[in-house]
Amino acid sequence: IMEDIDYTDDIFDNLWIKKYAPKSISEMVLSEENRTKVEGYIRDNDIPSLLFCGKPGQGKTTLATLLCKEIDATTLMINASFDNGIDVIRGRINNFVQTMSPTGSLKVVILDEADRLSPSSQDALRGMIEDNAEHTRFILTANEQARISDALQSRCISLNITPPKAGFAQYVMGILKKERVVVPKEHFPGLKTILEQYYPDLRKTIGIIQSNITNNTLIIENKLINNEFIKSIYEKFDEMNPIDLREVWIKSENEFQGDYVYLLKSFHEFIYKKDDISPNERANIILEIANGLRDSVFVIDQEINFYATILRILKQLGKF
C-alpha cells in the first residue's frame, strides 16, 4: 500500500501551517515593542546577539530565519535539540565563525532550541560570542528561558516572542477568510474556545482548526477539553486499577485532540478548585502536575508522560 502513495510536495502544500507560514517579518504576529526592535535591526542592517524566548509554535525559528534573510546574512542553522554537545560548538560552529563569509556579509549562527544545550556547551558558547563579536552574531531560540545560563543570557538581547492575543486571533481569522471557510453561528463559541485554549501556540491552533473543517465548513463538536472530561478521569481513580485507568484517555483522544500537555494544565485547574480534598493533598498533586509539565518539554511521547504523572498522583493519594 505504501508503494502506491505518491509523496509529492502537493500533499504538504495543503497544510495551512506551511501554506500560510510568514514569508516576511511584516507578516508575522509580533508585539509592537518587538516589531519596533526588529525593524530597527533591519534598518541598521545589523543585529546584536539575540535570545528569542517563548513556548513552541510562536514563530521563534521563523523570525530568526527571516531576520537573517532581511539583513542578507550568511547563516549556519543548528538544531540544538539534536546537536547539543560541546563537540558541535568546537567543531561546526567554530569552523563557521573562523571562515570568511563568501559575500563579506555578517555571519549569524542560529541555535534553535538552545535550552537543550548542555552546561559545558553553554559555557563554551559564551566565550565564542564574545571572541567573534566583530563579524559574527548568534540568535538563540528557547522554549524555557530559565534553562539558558545567566552568563549566556547576559551576552544576548532577550525578546519574548509571545504574540499579542488580538493579533493571534486576527491571523487565524485571516486564514479562514482567505480559505473562504464557513463558520456557522452555533460553532462561534467552539472557535473562540480553540483560540483561547491553544493560545499562544499559533502552529497548533492552525492545525487544530484545519482538522475540524468538513466541506469547507468549520464544525467543532466535543473536541475540546472540558471540566466534565477531567472529572471523569478523576472519578475513575477509585473505580479502576492504575493499569486499566489508561484506557480512559486513550479511548477519548479525539475529545482533546491528543493534547496531553493541555490536559495536564486542565487537570491542574480542576484540582486547584476541588475543595473536597485537603489542601495538603491538592498541593502535592499540583507539584506532581508541575513536574509532568516540566518533563513534557523534553519527552518524546506526551501520552506516556501524562500517564506517569497520573501514576505519581495516584501514589500521592495512596491508591497503590
Salt bridges, closest charged atoms under 4 A:
ASP13 OD1 - LYS18 NZ 3.21
GLU33 OE2 - LYS37 NZ 3.51
ASP46 OD1 - ARG137 NH2 3.36
ASP83 OD2 - ARG92 NH1 3.12
GLU113 OE1 - ARG116 NH2 3.95
GLU130 OE2 - ARG155 NH2 2.96
GLU144 OE2 - LYS55 NZ 3.00
GLU179 OE2 - LYS19 NZ 2.68
GLU235 OE2 - LYS231 NZ 3.97
ASP238 OD1 - LYS319 NZ 2.36
GLU247 OE1 - LYS251 NZ 3.73
ASP259 OD1 - LYS204 NZ 3.47
GLU269 OE2 - HIS268 ND1 3.21
ASP276 OD2 - LYS274 NZ 3.14
GLU288 OE1 - ARG312 NE 2.94
ASP295 OD1 - ARG294 NH2 3.16
GLU303 OE1 - ARG246 NH2 2.41
